[in-house]
Amino acid sequence: DMDKEYSNGEITIKWQPKKCQHAAVCVENLPKVYKPQATPWIAIENASTEELKTQISNCPSGALSFYENQ
């Protein structure tokens, strides 16, 4: 399984590449966070938790999701 997780301490983003439709909504909305050419491609520290939650809710494929950390 290729699913990846990225955490900022408050939330953890889960990326499921098999679901990704490459609509690039994430890259357009938060280019400082989502950098397809970089490794790792998600720099979660470059946006606030609220900005991340808003962007993830707009992911058309559901490839990006998040959960609150305890």
Predicted model as a PDB file, atoms N, CA, C, CB and O in Angstrom, pLDDT in the B-factor column:
MODEL        1                                                                  
ATOM      1  N   ASP A   1       0.844  -1.193   0.000  1.00 65.00           N  
ATOM      2  CA  ASP A   1       0.000   0.000   0.000  1.00 65.00           C  
ATOM      3  C   ASP A   1       0.883   1.247   0.000  1.00 65.00           C  
ATOM      4  CB  ASP A   1      -0.957   0.003   1.227  1.00 65.00           C  
ATOM      5  O   ASP A   1       1.837   1.353   0.770  1.00 65.00           O  
ATOM      6  N   MET A   2       0.546   2.177  -0.871  1.00 90.00           N  
ATOM      7  CA  MET A   2       1.376   3.369  -1.042  1.00 90.00           C  
ATOM      8  C   MET A   2       0.836   4.595  -0.306  1.00 90.00           C  
ATOM      9  CB  MET A   2       1.506   3.686  -2.506  1.00 90.00           C  
ATOM     10  O   MET A   2       1.368   5.691  -0.487  1.00 90.00           O  
ATOM     11  N   ASP A   3      -0.204   4.445   0.518  1.00 95.00           N  
ATOM     12  CA  ASP A   3      -0.758   5.592   1.222  1.00 95.00           C  
ATOM     13  C   ASP A   3       0.320   6.243   2.089  1.00 95.00           C  
ATOM     14  CB  ASP A   3      -1.969   5.169   2.084  1.00 95.00           C  
ATOM     15  O   ASP A   3       1.153   5.562   2.686  1.00 95.00           O  
ATOM     16  N   LYS A   4       0.286   7.576   2.143  1.00 96.00           N  
ATOM     17  CA  LYS A   4       1.275   8.332   2.912  1.00 96.00           C  
ATOM     18  C   LYS A   4       0.552   9.241   3.896  1.00 96.00           C  
ATOM     19  CB  LYS A   4       2.202   9.161   1.975  1.00 96.00           C  
ATOM     20  O   LYS A   4      -0.575   9.667   3.646  1.00 96.00           O  
ATOM     21  N   GLU A   5       1.208   9.535   5.019  1.00 97.00           N  
ATOM     22  CA  GLU A   5       0.652  10.441   6.017  1.00 97.00           C  
ATOM     23  C   GLU A   5       1.676  11.516   6.346  1.00 97.00           C  
ATOM     24  CB  GLU A   5       0.234   9.671   7.295  1.00 97.00           C  
ATOM     25  O   GLU A   5       2.881  11.272   6.401  1.00 97.00           O  
ATOM     26  N   TYR A   6       1.144  12.725   6.563  1.00 97.00           N  
ATOM     27  CA  TYR A   6       1.959  13.898   6.874  1.00 97.00           C  
ATOM     28  C   TYR A   6       1.293  14.611   8.044  1.00 97.00           C  
ATOM     29  CB  TYR A   6       2.112  14.856   5.623  1.00 97.00           C  
ATOM     30  O   TYR A   6       0.098  14.902   7.984  1.00 97.00           O  
ATOM     31  N   SER A   7       2.042  14.899   9.106  1.00 97.00           N  
ATOM     32  CA  SER A   7       1.451  15.504  10.302  1.00 97.00           C  
ATOM     33  C   SER A   7       2.111  16.830  10.647  1.00 97.00           C  
ATOM     34  CB  SER A   7       1.559  14.552  11.484  1.00 97.00           C  
ATOM     35  O   SER A   7       3.308  17.020  10.431  1.00 97.00           O  
ATOM     36  N   ASN A   8       1.306  17.748  11.191  1.00 97.00           N  
ATOM     37  CA  ASN A   8       1.837  19.009  11.710  1.00 97.00           C  
ATOM     38  C   ASN A   8       1.693  19.058  13.229  1.00 97.00           C  
ATOM     39  CB  ASN A   8       1.117  20.211  11.063  1.00 97.00           C  
ATOM     40  O   ASN A   8       1.933  20.101  13.837  1.00 97.00           O  
ATOM     41  N   GLY A   9       1.308  17.955  13.841  1.00 96.00           N  
ATOM     42  CA  GLY A   9       1.105  17.904  15.281  1.00 96.00           C  
ATOM     43  C   GLY A   9      -0.362  18.077  15.658  1.00 96.00           C  
ATOM     44  O   GLY A   9      -0.818  17.498  16.644  1.00 96.00           O  
ATOM     45  N   GLU A  10      -1.103  18.864  14.888  1.00 97.00           N  
ATOM     46  CA  GLU A  10      -2.529  19.086  15.146  1.00 97.00           C  
ATOM     47  C   GLU A  10      -3.394  18.131  14.335  1.00 97.00           C  
ATOM     48  CB  GLU A  10      -2.911  20.533  14.826  1.00 97.00           C  
ATOM     49  O   GLU A  10      -4.325  17.520  14.858  1.00 97.00           O  
ATOM     50  N   ILE A  11      -3.068  18.012  13.040  1.00 98.00           N  
ATOM     51  CA  ILE A  11      -3.783  17.081  12.169  1.00 98.00           C  
ATOM     52  C   ILE A  11      -2.781  16.240  11.392  1.00 98.00           C  
ATOM     53  CB  ILE A  11      -4.727  17.839  11.201  1.00 98.00           C  
ATOM     54  O   ILE A  11      -1.607  16.592  11.279  1.00 98.00           O  
ATOM     55  N   THR A  12      -3.259  15.141  10.867  1.00 98.00           N  
ATOM     56  CA  THR A  12      -2.463  14.310   9.972  1.00 98.00           C  
ATOM     57  C   THR A  12      -3.207  14.207   8.653  1.00 98.00           C  
ATOM     58  CB  THR A  12      -2.193  12.894  10.585  1.00 98.00           C  
ATOM     59  O   THR A  12      -4.375  13.818   8.614  1.00 98.00           O  
ATOM     60  N   ILE A  13      -2.521  14.558   7.570  1.00 98.00           N  
ATOM     61  CA  ILE A  13      -3.081  14.428   6.221  1.00 98.00           C  
ATOM     62  C   ILE A  13      -2.769  13.023   5.730  1.00 98.00           C  
ATOM     63  CB  ILE A  13      -2.500  15.519   5.238  1.00 98.00           C  
ATOM     64  O   ILE A  13      -1.638  12.551   5.844  1.00 98.00           O  
ATOM     65  N   LYS A  14      -3.775  12.364   5.188  1.00 97.00           N  
ATOM     66  CA  LYS A  14      -3.580  11.063   4.549  1.00 97.00           C  
ATOM     67  C   LYS A  14      -3.754  11.248   3.052  1.00 97.00           C  
ATOM     68  CB  LYS A  14      -4.580   9.989   5.107  1.00 97.00           C  
ATOM     69  O   LYS A  14      -4.763  11.791   2.599  1.00 97.00           O  
ATOM     70  N   TRP A  15      -2.766  10.795   2.281  1.00 97.00           N  
ATOM     71  CA  TRP A  15      -2.830  10.848   0.818  1.00 97.00           C  
ATOM     72  C   TRP A  15      -2.906   9.428   0.287  1.00 97.00           C  
ATOM     73  CB  TRP A  15      -1.599  11.601   0.218  1.00 97.00           C  
ATOM     74  O   TRP A  15      -2.048   8.597   0.585  1.00 97.00           O  
ATOM     75  N   GLN A  16      -3.942   9.153  -0.505  1.00 97.00           N  
ATOM     76  CA  GLN A  16      -4.140   7.846  -1.116  1.00 97.00           C  
ATOM     77  C   GLN A  16      -3.930   7.993  -2.624  1.00 97.00           C  
ATOM     78  CB  GLN A  16      -5.566   7.274  -0.790  1.00 97.00           C  
ATOM     79  O   GLN A  16      -4.869   8.318  -3.350  1.00 97.00           O  
ATOM     80  N   PRO A  17      -2.700   7.754  -3.099  1.00 95.00           N  
ATOM     81  CA  PRO A  17      -2.385   8.017  -4.510  1.00 95.00           C  
ATOM     82  C   PRO A  17      -3.245   7.245  -5.498  1.00 95.00           C  
ATOM     83  CB  PRO A  17      -0.953   7.696  -4.767  1.00 95.00           C  
ATOM     84  O   PRO A  17      -3.472   7.719  -6.611  1.00 95.00           O  
ATOM     85  N   LYS A  18      -3.731   6.063  -5.118  1.00 95.00           N  
ATOM     86  CA  LYS A  18      -4.564   5.289  -6.051  1.00 95.00           C  
ATOM     87  C   LYS A  18      -5.890   5.988  -6.341  1.00 95.00           C  
ATOM     88  CB  LYS A  18      -4.831   3.892  -5.488  1.00 95.00           C  
ATOM     89  O   LYS A  18      -6.499   5.756  -7.386  1.00 95.00           O  
ATOM     90  N   LYS A  19      -6.340   6.845  -5.416  1.00 96.00           N  
ATOM     91  CA  LYS A  19      -7.588   7.590  -5.613  1.00 96.00           C  
ATOM     92  C   LYS A  19      -7.376   8.896  -6.371  1.00 96.00           C  
ATOM     93  CB  LYS A  19      -8.231   7.882  -4.272  1.00 96.00           C  
ATOM     94  O   LYS A  19      -8.325   9.456  -6.921  1.00 96.00           O  
ATOM     95  N   CYS A  20      -6.144   9.381  -6.402  1.00 95.00           N  
ATOM     96  CA  CYS A  20      -5.850  10.708  -6.946  1.00 95.00           C  
ATOM     97  C   CYS A  20      -6.161  10.786  -8.438  1.00 95.00           C  
ATOM     98  CB  CYS A  20      -4.386  11.066  -6.701  1.00 95.00           C  
ATOM     99  O   CYS A  20      -5.724   9.944  -9.224  1.00 95.00           O  
ATOM    100  N   GLN A  21      -6.929  11.820  -8.814  1.00 95.00           N  
ATOM    101  CA  GLN A  21      -7.282  12.057 -10.216  1.00 95.00           C  
ATOM    102  C   GLN A  21      -6.414  13.145 -10.845  1.00 95.00           C  
ATOM    103  CB  GLN A  21      -8.754  12.442 -10.328  1.00 95.00           C  
ATOM    104  O   GLN A  21      -6.610  13.500 -12.007  1.00 95.00           O  
ATOM    105  N   HIS A  22      -5.463  13.669 -10.088  1.00 93.00           N  
ATOM    106  CA  HIS A  22      -4.529  14.692 -10.567  1.00 93.00           C  
ATOM    107  C   HIS A  22      -5.257  15.918 -11.122  1.00 93.00           C  
ATOM    108  CB  HIS A  22      -3.617  14.105 -11.639  1.00 93.00           C  
ATOM    109  O   HIS A  22      -4.867  16.482 -12.145  1.00 93.00           O  
ATOM    110  N   ALA A  23      -6.330  16.317 -10.420  1.00 95.00           N  
ATOM    111  CA  ALA A  23      -7.071  17.521 -10.798  1.00 95.00           C  
ATOM    112  C   ALA A  23      -6.285  18.777 -10.434  1.00 95.00           C  
ATOM    113  CB  ALA A  23      -8.450  17.543 -10.117  1.00 95.00           C  
ATOM    114  O   ALA A  23      -6.580  19.859 -10.941  1.00 95.00           O  
ATOM    115  N   ALA A  24      -5.299  18.646  -9.570  1.00 95.00           N  
ATOM    116  CA  ALA A  24      -4.401  19.731  -9.144  1.00 95.00           C  
ATOM    117  C   ALA A  24      -5.094  20.817  -8.350  1.00 95.00           C  
ATOM    118  CB  ALA A  24      -3.749  20.347 -10.339  1.00 95.00           C  
ATOM    119  O   ALA A  24      -4.574  21.928  -8.242  1.00 95.00           O  
ATOM    120  N   VAL A  25      -6.261  20.521  -7.789  1.00 95.00           N  
ATOM    121  CA  VAL A  25      -6.953  21.497  -6.939  1.00 95.00           C  
ATOM    122  C   VAL A  25      -6.078  21.846  -5.730  1.00 95.00           C  
ATOM    123  CB  VAL A  25      -8.333  20.943  -6.471  1.00 95.00           C  
ATOM    124  O   VAL A  25      -6.003  23.008  -5.331  1.00 95.00           O  
ATOM    125  N   CYS A  26      -5.426  20.850  -5.157  1.00 96.00           N  
ATOM    126  CA  CYS A  26      -4.556  21.089  -4.006  1.00 96.00           C  
ATOM    127  C   CYS A  26      -3.403  22.021  -4.370  1.00 96.00           C  
ATOM    128  CB  CYS A  26      -4.010  19.761  -3.467  1.00 96.00           C  
ATOM    129  O   CYS A  26      -3.092  22.952  -3.628  1.00 96.00           O  
ATOM    130  N   VAL A  27      -2.773  21.767  -5.514  1.00 96.00           N  
ATOM    131  CA  VAL A  27      -1.632  22.575  -5.954  1.00 96.00           C  
ATOM    132  C   VAL A  27      -2.074  24.011  -6.240  1.00 96.00           C  
ATOM    133  CB  VAL A  27      -0.979  21.953  -7.214  1.00 96.00           C  
ATOM    134  O   VAL A  27      -1.367  24.958  -5.896  1.00 96.00           O  
ATOM    135  N   GLU A  28      -3.232  24.176  -6.864  1.00 96.00           N  
ATOM    136  CA  GLU A  28      -3.734  25.519  -7.172  1.00 96.00           C  
ATOM    137  C   GLU A  28      -4.106  26.289  -5.912  1.00 96.00           C  
ATOM    138  CB  GLU A  28      -4.944  25.431  -8.094  1.00 96.00           C  
ATOM    139  O   GLU A  28      -3.854  27.490  -5.824  1.00 96.00           O  
ATOM    140  N   ASN A  29      -4.712  25.602  -4.922  1.00 95.00           N  
ATOM    141  CA  ASN A  29      -5.172  26.281  -3.714  1.00 95.00           C  
ATOM    142  C   ASN A  29      -4.048  26.568  -2.724  1.00 95.00           C  
ATOM    143  CB  ASN A  29      -6.231  25.455  -3.041  1.00 95.00           C  
ATOM    144  O   ASN A  29      -4.029  27.633  -2.106  1.00 95.00           O  
ATOM    145  N   LEU A  30      -3.122  25.647  -2.567  1.00 97.00           N  
ATOM    146  CA  LEU A  30      -2.029  25.815  -1.602  1.00 97.00           C  
ATOM    147  C   LEU A  30      -0.691  25.407  -2.229  1.00 97.00           C  
ATOM    148  CB  LEU A  30      -2.300  24.979  -0.323  1.00 97.00           C  
ATOM    149  O   LEU A  30      -0.125  24.376  -1.864  1.00 97.00           O  
ATOM    150  N   PRO A  31      -0.185  26.213  -3.172  1.00 97.00           N  
ATOM    151  CA  PRO A  31       1.061  25.846  -3.854  1.00 97.00           C  
ATOM    152  C   PRO A  31       2.280  25.780  -2.940  1.00 97.00           C  
ATOM    153  CB  PRO A  31       1.331  26.820  -4.949  1.00 97.00           C  
ATOM    154  O   PRO A  31       3.264  25.126  -3.282  1.00 97.00           O  
ATOM    155  N   LYS A  32       2.235  26.444  -1.786  1.00 97.00           N  
ATOM    156  CA  LYS A  32       3.367  26.367  -0.855  1.00 97.00           C  
ATOM    157  C   LYS A  32       3.396  25.033  -0.120  1.00 97.00           C  
ATOM    158  CB  LYS A  32       3.303  27.513   0.155  1.00 97.00           C  
ATOM    159  O   LYS A  32       4.428  24.645   0.428  1.00 97.00           O  
ATOM    160  N   VAL A  33       2.256  24.326  -0.109  1.00 97.00           N  
ATOM    161  CA  VAL A  33       2.157  23.039   0.577  1.00 97.00           C  
ATOM    162  C   VAL A  33       2.341  21.879  -0.392  1.00 97.00           C  
ATOM    163  CB  VAL A  33       0.810  22.917   1.286  1.00 97.00           C  
ATOM    164  O   VAL A  33       3.107  20.952  -0.128  1.00 97.00           O  
ATOM    165  N   TYR A  34       1.628  21.939  -1.525  1.00 97.00           N  
ATOM    166  CA  TYR A  34       1.603  20.821  -2.468  1.00 97.00           C  
ATOM    167  C   TYR A  34       2.529  21.110  -3.638  1.00 97.00           C  
ATOM    168  CB  TYR A  34       0.167  20.556  -2.970  1.00 97.00           C  
ATOM    169  O   TYR A  34       2.239  21.961  -4.479  1.00 97.00           O  
ATOM    170  N   LYS A  35       3.664  20.382  -3.686  1.00 96.00           N  
ATOM    171  CA  LYS A  35       4.691  20.595  -4.696  1.00 96.00           C  
ATOM    172  C   LYS A  35       4.992  19.257  -5.357  1.00 96.00           C  
ATOM    173  CB  LYS A  35       5.981  21.222  -4.075  1.00 96.00           C  
ATOM    174  O   LYS A  35       5.839  18.503  -4.878  1.00 96.00           O  
ATOM    175  N   PRO A  36       4.291  18.954  -6.476  1.00 92.00           N  
ATOM    176  CA  PRO A  36       4.422  17.637  -7.100  1.00 92.00           C  
ATOM    177  C   PRO A  36       5.849  17.234  -7.471  1.00 92.00           C  
ATOM    178  CB  PRO A  36       3.587  17.597  -8.317  1.00 92.00           C  
ATOM    179  O   PRO A  36       6.149  16.042  -7.540  1.00 92.00           O  
ATOM    180  N   GLN A  37       6.727  18.197  -7.711  1.00 94.00           N  
ATOM    181  CA  GLN A  37       8.097  17.861  -8.118  1.00 94.00           C  
ATOM    182  C   GLN A  37       9.020  17.602  -6.934  1.00 94.00           C  
ATOM    183  CB  GLN A  37       8.670  18.974  -8.963  1.00 94.00           C  
ATOM    184  O   GLN A  37      10.142  17.128  -7.116  1.00 94.00           O  
ATOM    185  N   ALA A  38       8.561  17.907  -5.726  1.00 95.00           N  
ATOM    186  CA  ALA A  38       9.406  17.790  -4.540  1.00 95.00           C  
ATOM    187  C   ALA A  38       9.211  16.433  -3.851  1.00 95.00           C  
ATOM    188  CB  ALA A  38       9.101  18.931  -3.556  1.00 95.00           C  
ATOM    189  O   ALA A  38       8.234  15.726  -4.095  1.00 95.00           O  
ATOM    190  N   THR A  39      10.164  16.098  -2.992  1.00 93.00           N  
ATOM    191  CA  THR A  39      10.061  14.903  -2.161  1.00 93.00           C  
ATOM    192  C   THR A  39      10.411  15.290  -0.739  1.00 93.00           C  
ATOM    193  CB  THR A  39      10.991  13.760  -2.679  1.00 93.00           C  
ATOM    194  O   THR A  39      11.533  15.742  -0.508  1.00 93.00           O  
ATOM    195  N   PRO A  40       9.517  15.141   0.231  1.00 92.00           N  
ATOM    196  CA  PRO A  40       8.120  14.746   0.032  1.00 92.00           C  
ATOM    197  C   PRO A  40       7.332  15.862  -0.650  1.00 92.00           C  
ATOM    198  CB  PRO A  40       7.467  14.382   1.378  1.00 92.00           C  
ATOM    199  O   PRO A  40       7.700  17.033  -0.548  1.00 92.00           O  
ATOM    200  N   TRP A  41       6.268  15.513  -1.333  1.00 94.00           N  
ATOM    201  CA  TRP A  41       5.537  16.508  -2.130  1.00 94.00           C  
ATOM    202  C   TRP A  41       4.579  17.349  -1.305  1.00 94.00           C  
ATOM    203  CB  TRP A  41       4.770  15.822  -3.227  1.00 94.00           C  
ATOM    204  O   TRP A  41       4.110  18.382  -1.783  1.00 94.00           O  
ATOM    205  N   ILE A  42       4.271  16.935  -0.071  1.00 97.00           N  
ATOM    206  CA  ILE A  42       3.408  17.725   0.810  1.00 97.00           C  
ATOM    207  C   ILE A  42       4.271  18.321   1.918  1.00 97.00           C  
ATOM    208  CB  ILE A  42       2.248  16.852   1.409  1.00 97.00           C  
ATOM    209  O   ILE A  42       4.860  17.597   2.721  1.00 97.00           O  
ATOM    210  N   ALA A  43       4.336  19.663   1.949  1.00 97.00           N  
ATOM    211  CA  ALA A  43       5.053  20.390   3.002  1.00 97.00           C  
ATOM    212  C   ALA A  43       3.999  20.971   3.942  1.00 97.00           C  
ATOM    213  CB  ALA A  43       5.988  21.527   2.404  1.00 97.00           C  
ATOM    214  O   ALA A  43       3.672  22.156   3.872  1.00 97.00           O  
ATOM    215  N   ILE A  44       3.475  20.118   4.821  1.00 97.00           N  
ATOM    216  CA  ILE A  44       2.329  20.462   5.670  1.00 97.00           C  
ATOM    217  C   ILE A  44       2.596  21.686   6.548  1.00 97.00           C  
ATOM    218  CB  ILE A  44       1.965  19.277   6.550  1.00 97.00           C  
ATOM    219  O   ILE A  44       1.661  22.391   6.928  1.00 97.00           O  
ATOM    220  N   GLU A  45       3.846  21.937   6.864  1.00 97.00           N  
ATOM    221  CA  GLU A  45       4.186  23.060   7.750  1.00 97.00           C  
ATOM    222  C   GLU A  45       3.984  24.429   7.086  1.00 97.00           C  
ATOM    223  CB  GLU A  45       5.630  22.930   8.207  1.00 97.00           C  
ATOM    224  O   GLU A  45       4.056  25.455   7.763  1.00 97.00           O  
ATOM    225  N   ASN A  46       3.735  24.457   5.790  1.00 97.00           N  
ATOM    226  CA  ASN A  46       3.629  25.727   5.065  1.00 97.00           C  
ATOM    227  C   ASN A  46       2.215  26.304   5.009  1.00 97.00           C  
ATOM    228  CB  ASN A  46       4.131  25.542   3.671  1.00 97.00           C  
ATOM    229  O   ASN A  46       1.962  27.236   4.245  1.00 97.00           O  
ATOM    230  N   ALA A  47       1.290  25.765   5.808  1.00 98.00           N  
ATOM    231  CA  ALA A  47      -0.062  26.324   5.885  1.00 98.00           C  
ATOM    232  C   ALA A  47      -0.613  26.054   7.279  1.00 98.00           C  
ATOM    233  CB  ALA A  47      -0.997  25.714   4.783  1.00 98.00           C  
ATOM    234  O   ALA A  47      -0.147  25.164   7.991  1.00 98.00           O  
ATOM    235  N   SER A  48      -1.615  26.842   7.650  1.00 98.00           N  
ATOM    236  CA  SER A  48      -2.252  26.631   8.945  1.00 98.00           C  
ATOM    237  C   SER A  48      -3.149  25.394   8.886  1.00 98.00           C  
ATOM    238  CB  SER A  48      -3.068  27.878   9.363  1.00 98.00           C  
ATOM    239  O   SER A  48      -3.532  24.939   7.808  1.00 98.00           O  
ATOM    240  N   THR A  49      -3.472  24.866  10.049  1.00 97.00           N  
ATOM    241  CA  THR A  49      -4.363  23.708  10.121  1.00 97.00           C  
ATOM    242  C   THR A  49      -5.693  24.015   9.451  1.00 97.00           C  
ATOM    243  CB  THR A  49      -4.590  23.287  11.581  1.00 97.00           C  
ATOM    244  O   THR A  49      -6.228  23.175   8.728  1.00 97.00           O  
ATOM    245  N   GLU A  50      -6.238  25.216   9.682  1.00 97.00           N  
ATOM    246  CA  GLU A  50      -7.525  25.575   9.079  1.00 97.00           C  
ATOM    247  C   GLU A  50      -7.429  25.656   7.557  1.00 97.00           C  
ATOM    248  CB  GLU A  50      -8.018  26.909   9.640  1.00 97.00           C  
ATOM    249  O   GLU A  50      -8.335  25.206   6.856  1.00 97.00           O  
ATOM    250  N   GLU A  51      -6.342  26.225   7.045  1.00 97.00           N  
ATOM    251  CA  GLU A  51      -6.148  26.283   5.589  1.00 97.00           C  
ATOM    252  C   GLU A  51      -6.079  24.878   5.000  1.00 97.00           C  
ATOM    253  CB  GLU A  51      -4.863  27.067   5.242  1.00 97.00           C  
ATOM    254  O   GLU A  51      -6.650  24.612   3.943  1.00 97.00           O  
ATOM    255  N   LEU A  52      -5.377  23.985   5.687  1.00 98.00           N  
ATOM    256  CA  LEU A  52      -5.260  22.611   5.217  1.00 98.00           C  
ATOM    257  C   LEU A  52      -6.610  21.914   5.199  1.00 98.00           C  
ATOM    258  CB  LEU A  52      -4.287  21.837   6.089  1.00 98.00           C  
ATOM    259  O   LEU A  52      -6.951  21.245   4.224  1.00 98.00           O  
ATOM    260  N   LYS A  53      -7.388  22.067   6.281  1.00 97.00           N  
ATOM    261  CA  LYS A  53      -8.706  21.432   6.356  1.00 97.00           C  
ATOM    262  C   LYS A  53      -9.612  21.922   5.229  1.00 97.00           C  
ATOM    263  CB  LYS A  53      -9.361  21.711   7.720  1.00 97.00           C  
ATOM    264  O   LYS A  53     -10.315  21.129   4.604  1.00 97.00           O  
ATOM    265  N   THR A  54      -9.593  23.235   4.971  1.00 97.00           N  
ATOM    266  CA  THR A  54     -10.429  23.809   3.913  1.00 97.00           C  
ATOM    267  C   THR A  54     -10.036  23.240   2.559  1.00 97.00           C  
ATOM    268  CB  THR A  54     -10.312  25.343   3.897  1.00 97.00           C  
ATOM    269  O   THR A  54     -10.900  22.841   1.779  1.00 97.00           O  
ATOM    270  N   GLN A  55      -8.744  23.199   2.276  1.00 97.00           N  
ATOM    271  CA  GLN A  55      -8.276  22.687   0.997  1.00 97.00           C  
ATOM    272  C   GLN A  55      -8.618  21.210   0.844  1.00 97.00           C  
ATOM    273  CB  GLN A  55      -6.770  22.898   0.858  1.00 97.00           C  
ATOM    274  O   GLN A  55      -9.086  20.794  -0.216  1.00 97.00           O  
ATOM    275  N   ILE A  56      -8.396  20.421   1.871  1.00 97.00           N  
ATOM    276  CA  ILE A  56      -8.653  18.980   1.786  1.00 97.00           C  
ATOM    277  C   ILE A  56     -10.129  18.714   1.511  1.00 97.00           C  
ATOM    278  CB  ILE A  56      -8.220  18.273   3.086  1.00 97.00           C  
ATOM    279  O   ILE A  56     -10.466  17.769   0.797  1.00 97.00           O  
ATOM    280  N   SER A  57     -11.008  19.537   2.068  1.00 96.00           N  
ATOM    281  CA  SER A  57     -12.447  19.356   1.832  1.00 96.00           C  
ATOM    282  C   SER A  57     -12.819  19.605   0.374  1.00 96.00           C  
ATOM    283  CB  SER A  57     -13.252  20.289   2.734  1.00 96.00           C  
ATOM    284  O   SER A  57     -13.902  19.216  -0.062  1.00 96.00           O  
ATOM    285  N   ASN A  58     -11.929  20.251  -0.385  1.00 96.00           N  
ATOM    286  CA  ASN A  58     -12.172  20.532  -1.800  1.00 96.00           C  
ATOM    287  C   ASN A  58     -11.529  19.516  -2.741  1.00 96.00           C  
ATOM    288  CB  ASN A  58     -11.667  21.905  -2.133  1.00 96.00           C  
ATOM    289  O   ASN A  58     -11.602  19.674  -3.960  1.00 96.00           O  
ATOM    290  N   CYS A  59     -10.910  18.492  -2.199  1.00 96.00           N  
ATOM    291  CA  CYS A  59     -10.263  17.473  -3.042  1.00 96.00           C  
ATOM    292  C   CYS A  59     -11.352  16.665  -3.759  1.00 96.00           C  
ATOM    293  CB  CYS A  59      -9.335  16.525  -2.182  1.00 96.00           C  
ATOM    294  O   CYS A  59     -12.129  15.965  -3.111  1.00 96.00           O  
ATOM    295  N   PRO A  60     -11.411  16.761  -5.103  1.00 96.00           N  
ATOM    296  CA  PRO A  60     -12.525  16.132  -5.825  1.00 96.00           C  
ATOM    297  C   PRO A  60     -12.524  14.602  -5.793  1.00 96.00           C  
ATOM    298  CB  PRO A  60     -12.503  16.581  -7.247  1.00 96.00           C  
ATOM    299  O   PRO A  60     -13.582  13.987  -5.925  1.00 96.00           O  
ATOM    300  N   SER A  61     -11.373  13.986  -5.622  1.00 97.00           N  
ATOM    301  CA  SER A  61     -11.302  12.522  -5.669  1.00 97.00           C  
ATOM    302  C   SER A  61     -11.391  11.871  -4.295  1.00 97.00           C  
ATOM    303  CB  SER A  61     -10.024  12.096  -6.337  1.00 97.00           C  
ATOM    304  O   SER A  61     -11.657  10.674  -4.191  1.00 97.00           O  
ATOM    305  N   GLY A  62     -11.170  12.655  -3.240  1.00 97.00           N  
ATOM    306  CA  GLY A  62     -11.097  12.081  -1.900  1.00 97.00           C  
ATOM    307  C   GLY A  62      -9.740  11.448  -1.609  1.00 97.00           C  
ATOM    308  O   GLY A  62      -9.588  10.740  -0.614  1.00 97.00           O  
ATOM    309  N   ALA A  63      -8.764  11.696  -2.459  1.00 97.00           N  
ATOM    310  CA  ALA A  63      -7.426  11.137  -2.248  1.00 97.00           C  
ATOM    311  C   ALA A  63      -6.757  11.756  -1.024  1.00 97.00           C  
ATOM    312  CB  ALA A  63      -6.553  11.358  -3.490  1.00 97.00           C  
ATOM    313  O   ALA A  63      -5.926  11.119  -0.377  1.00 97.00           O  
ATOM    314  N   LEU A  64      -7.124  13.002  -0.709  1.00 98.00           N  
ATOM    315  CA  LEU A  64      -6.608  13.674   0.477  1.00 98.00           C  
ATOM    316  C   LEU A  64      -7.688  13.671   1.548  1.00 98.00           C  
ATOM    317  CB  LEU A  64      -6.154  15.126   0.150  1.00 98.00           C  
ATOM    318  O   LEU A  64      -8.835  14.038   1.295  1.00 98.00           O  
ATOM    319  N   SER A  65      -7.300  13.249   2.752  1.00 98.00           N  
ATOM    320  CA  SER A  65      -8.199  13.307   3.896  1.00 98.00           C  
ATOM    321  C   SER A  65      -7.343  13.674   5.092  1.00 98.00           C  
ATOM    322  CB  SER A  65      -8.969  11.943   4.121  1.00 98.00           C  
ATOM    323  O   SER A  65      -6.119  13.752   4.982  1.00 98.00           O  
ATOM    324  N   PHE A  66      -7.973  13.897   6.224  1.00 98.00           N  
ATOM    325  CA  PHE A  66      -7.208  14.216   7.433  1.00 98.00           C  
ATOM    326  C   PHE A  66      -7.923  13.696   8.651  1.00 98.00           C  
ATOM    327  CB  PHE A  66      -6.980  15.724   7.560  1.00 98.00           C  
ATOM    328  O   PHE A  66      -9.124  13.428   8.625  1.00 98.00           O  
ATOM    329  N   TYR A  67      -7.164  13.556   9.724  1.00 97.00           N  
ATOM    330  CA  TYR A  67      -7.753  13.272  11.026  1.00 97.00           C  
ATOM    331  C   TYR A  67      -7.041  14.116  12.060  1.00 97.00           C  
ATOM    332  CB  TYR A  67      -7.661  11.759  11.379  1.00 97.00           C  
ATOM    333  O   TYR A  67      -5.876  14.484  11.907  1.00 97.00           O  
ATOM    334  N   GLU A  68      -7.796  14.419  13.145  1.00 97.00           N  
ATOM    335  CA  GLU A  68      -7.269  15.216  14.248  1.00 97.00           C  
ATOM    336  C   GLU A  68      -6.338  14.334  15.078  1.00 97.00           C  
ATOM    337  CB  GLU A  68      -8.425  15.801  15.129  1.00 97.00           C  
ATOM    338  O   GLU A  68      -6.660  13.179  15.357  1.00 97.00           O  
ATOM    339  N   ASN A  69      -5.186  14.877  15.473  1.00 96.00           N  
ATOM    340  CA  ASN A  69      -4.278  14.160  16.354  1.00 96.00           C  
ATOM    341  C   ASN A  69      -4.758  14.291  17.796  1.00 96.00           C  
ATOM    342  CB  ASN A  69      -2.832  14.690  16.205  1.00 96.00           C  
ATOM    343  O   ASN A  69      -5.374  15.290  18.168  1.00 96.00           O  
ATOM    344  N   GLN A  70      -4.477  13.293  18.584  1.00 87.00           N  
ATOM    345  CA  GLN A  70      -4.887  13.325  20.007  1.00 87.00           C  
ATOM    346  C   GLN A  70      -3.912  14.144  20.823  1.00 87.00           C  
ATOM    347  CB  GLN A  70      -4.983  11.898  20.588  1.00 87.00           C  
ATOM    348  O   GLN A  70      -4.087  14.286  22.033  1.00 87.00           O  
TER     349      GLN A  70                                                      
ENDMDL                                                                          
END                                                                             
